[in-house]
């Protein structure tokens, strides 16, 4: 068996085209163009790339986008004042504060200051809590992207055994919540992490594995049963002298070894990554629709 590739790049392009069509229709009918803003502090390479891709995605979807930059010396009070300005700006439908923030800033305080109605990253405790009990909410982008991929590829989750590797607030926990909820995954879910004693055994029984443990090539062929679906969330820069940049992006799954055993597998790059930004666009469109209802 050779795993069918789940092409996140192509799926994201298709969804963005669908969003652009909806936006064109909204604007043609006299509605407001959706507006996504981003706050970027400092000059972290990964964050810069991610924000640049978000701005590009906004263009593809027909959104208006704003980027607010601060040096890493910005005070917490200045940053919170900016968050409040965006909360109160009727033209901004949703916004994100790009994480991580410098050490002197209380990240959680900033996240909690963002209005839950504009929290298109889905990090505010109100959105996390609503999602956990199955109420409408903004869902964090990576888990939403994964659920969208599973749905678009017609991968059955109901009643299946799913193992989520990792328990982060951004991926692992919300992923497990969505997979177990009746209206989303309707699956039997096990969460494993670095201290799980029976991690390999759990993985070997799984119909679907979501690897978000942050360790390059952690999932090997002996951990995967034949016909399993493997979703790789990992993106670690590994030194590679043969690459022009001097490094290559590597997932949490040992792809060449695991792929032949799978029914479906996501590559890195080009799998979950493009869907994360696409989910942010989906959340922004939903935020704009909610703003119109007020």
PyMOL commands that set and color helices and strands:
alter all, ss='L'
color gray80, all
select helices_A, chain A and resi 8-28+45-61+76-88+107-113+125-132+141-152+172-180+199-204+221-223+255-261+272-293
alter helices_A, ss='H'
color red, helices_A
select strands_A, chain A and resi 4-6+35-41+64-70+94-97+161-165+188-192+208-211+229-232+236-239+247-250+264-266
alter strands_A, ss='S'
color yellow, strands_A
deselect
rebuild
show_as cartoon
